[in-house]
Amino acid sequence: MRSLAVLITLFLIPLAGSAQSYQFFNFGVAEGLCDKFAYTINQDPEGFLWVGTGQGLCRFDGKAFDQEFKGD
C-alpha cells in the first residue's frame, strides 16, 4: 500500500508544477524588416535588437523596426 502511494505521488508531482509559456511572433518585410532573410540578431545593453540582413542593419525597439538610424 505504501509503494502505491509513493508511485501515485511520483506521477502527480510533474502535474503540480507550472511551466513557463512562451510567445513567438514572426516579423517580415511587411512589418518593417529590411529583408526577408535575417543572418544575425544581437541585443545591445539598452535592449534594442539589431538584425543583420542582406539589405543592411535594422534596429528593433520592441514595437517597430528602424533602418534610418544615426550610426558611428
SVG drawing of the C-alpha trace seen along z (x, -y; Angstrom):
<svg xmlns="http://www.w3.org/2000/svg" viewBox="-2 -60 33 62">
<polyline fill="none" stroke="black" stroke-width="0.4" points="0.0,0.0 2.8,-2.4 4.5,-1.8 1.3,-2.6 1.0,-5.9 4.7,-6.7 4.0,-5.7 0.9,-7.9 2.8,-10.8 5.6,-10.5 3.2,-10.7 1.3,-13.7 4.4,-15.9 5.0,-16.9 1.4,-17.8 1.5,-20.2 4.4,-22.2 3.7,-25.1 5.6,-25.6 6.6,-28.9 4.7,-29.7 6.5,-31.4 5.0,-33.6 6.6,-33.7 6.0,-36.3 7.0,-36.3 8.4,-39.5 9.0,-40.1 9.2,-42.8 5.6,-43.7 6.3,-44.6 9.3,-46.8 12.2,-44.3 14.9,-45.3 14.9,-42.0 13.2,-38.6 16.4,-36.9 18.0,-37.6 21.5,-36.4 22.3,-37.5 20.5,-39.0 22.2,-40.7 20.9,-42.7 22.7,-45.8 22.9,-47.0 20.0,-49.4 17.7,-46.5 17.5,-47.1 17.7,-44.1 19.9,-44.5 19.1,-42.4 21.7,-41.9 20.1,-41.2 21.3,-41.1 20.0,-44.6 21.6,-46.2 21.2,-46.5 17.8,-47.0 17.1,-48.0 14.1,-46.7 12.8,-48.5 10.1,-46.0 7.4,-47.7 8.8,-48.6 11.9,-48.3 14.1,-51.2 16.7,-51.3 17.2,-55.1 19.4,-55.4 22.5,-57.5 25.4,-55.1 29.0,-56.0"/>
</svg>
